[in-house]
Amino acid sequence: MNTDPTSLFSLAPKRLQWLATRQNVVSENIANANISGYRAQGVQSFASYLEDTGRSQGLQEAEVVEAKVLSGATMTGNNVNLEEQLVEANSASGQFQMAASLYRKAHEMVYAVAGRR
């Protein structure tokens, strides 16, 4: 278990980068929903992404992996479920908005403490 203190200012950009990658993957899944043989993609978990970025310098994109889908493939071999992907897109959007808002509020708090507004 990692007991190092984590700063909001180091964690928030990583969360935003991971969510941006997740949103890109979901949009590719939706765009390829009618392509025969296309397999839905997903991204690695945020916890494993944090471990990977902890070992390297700077931000990097999350690893793209094959998605675990609830339904099976169609007769064309495509396993993209549009309903699942829309839920994922909505979830990623909401999480991105929340993370960006927290990041912005933390910056505003630092500016207020520093006497700037």
C-alpha positions in Angstrom: 0.0 0.0 0.0 1.3 3.4 -0.9 1.3 5.8 2.1 2.9 8.8 0.4 0.9 11.9 0.6 -0.9 12.8 -2.7 -1.3 16.3 -3.7 -4.5 17.4 -5.4 -2.3 19.3 -7.8 -0.5 16.2 -8.9 -3.5 13.9 -8.9 -6.1 16.0 -10.7 -4.1 16.3 -14.0 -3.6 12.5 -14.0 -7.3 12.0 -13.5 -8.2 14.4 -16.2 -5.8 12.7 -18.6 -7.2 9.3 -17.8 -10.8 10.5 -18.3 -9.9 12.1 -21.6 -8.4 8.8 -22.8 -11.5 7.0 -21.6 -13.8 9.4 -23.5 -11.7 9.0 -26.7 -12.0 5.2 -26.5 -15.7 5.3 -25.9 -16.2 7.6 -28.8 -14.2 5.2 -31.0 -16.4 2.3 -29.8 -19.5 4.3 -30.7 -18.1 5.3 -34.1 -17.3 1.6 -34.9 -20.5 0.1 -33.6 -21.5 -1.0 -37.2 -18.1 -2.3 -38.3 -18.1 -6.1 -38.5 -15.5 -7.8 -36.3 -14.8 -4.7 -34.3 -14.1 -5.4 -30.6 -15.1 -2.9 -28.0 -12.1 -1.2 -26.2 -11.7 0.1 -22.7 -8.9 1.7 -20.6 -6.9 0.3 -17.8 -8.2 1.1 -14.3 -7.3 4.4 -12.7 -5.4 2.7 -9.9 -3.1 0.9 -12.4 -2.8 4.1 -14.4 -1.6 5.9 -11.3 1.0 3.1 -10.7 2.2 3.4 -14.3 2.5 7.2 -14.2 4.2 7.0 -10.8 7.1 5.1 -12.5 7.4 7.5 -15.4 7.9 11.3 -15.7 4.9 13.5 -16.8 1.5 12.5 -18.1 0.9 9.7 -20.4 -2.2 8.2 -22.0 -3.9 5.3 -20.3 -3.4 1.8 -21.7 -6.2 0.7 -24.1 -7.4 -2.8 -23.4 -10.2 -5.0 -24.7 -13.4 -4.0 -22.9 -15.5 -6.4 -20.8 -18.9 -6.1 -22.3 -22.2 -7.5 -20.7 -23.6 -8.8 -23.9 -22.1 -11.1 -26.5 -21.0 -10.3 -30.0 -23.5 -10.0 -32.9 -23.5 -12.2 -35.9 -20.9 -9.9 -37.5 -18.5 -10.4 -34.6 -19.0 -6.8 -33.3 -19.5 -6.7 -29.5 -20.1 -3.0 -29.1 -23.3 -2.3 -27.1 -24.4 1.3 -27.8 -26.4 1.5 -24.5 -23.3 0.6 -22.5 -21.2 3.0 -24.4 -23.6 5.9 -23.9 -23.6 5.2 -20.1 -19.8 5.1 -20.2 -19.6 8.4 -22.1 -22.1 10.1 -19.7 -20.1 8.8 -16.7 -16.8 9.9 -18.0 -18.2 13.4 -18.8 -19.6 13.8 -15.4 -16.4 12.6 -13.7 -14.4 15.0 -15.9 -16.5 18.0 -15.0 -16.2 17.2 -11.3 -12.5 16.7 -11.4 -12.0 19.9 -13.4 -14.2 21.8 -11.0 -12.2 20.5 -8.0 -8.9 21.4 -9.7 -10.2 24.9 -10.5 -11.5 25.4 -6.9 -8.1 24.3 -5.4 -6.3 26.9 -7.6 -8.8 29.6 -6.5 -8.1 28.6 -2.9 -4.4 28.9 -3.3 -4.8 32.3 -5.0 -7.1 33.5 -2.2 -4.6 32.4 0.5 -1.8 34.2 -1.5 -3.8 37.4 -1.5 -4.6 37.4 -5.2 -8.0 37.0 -6.6 
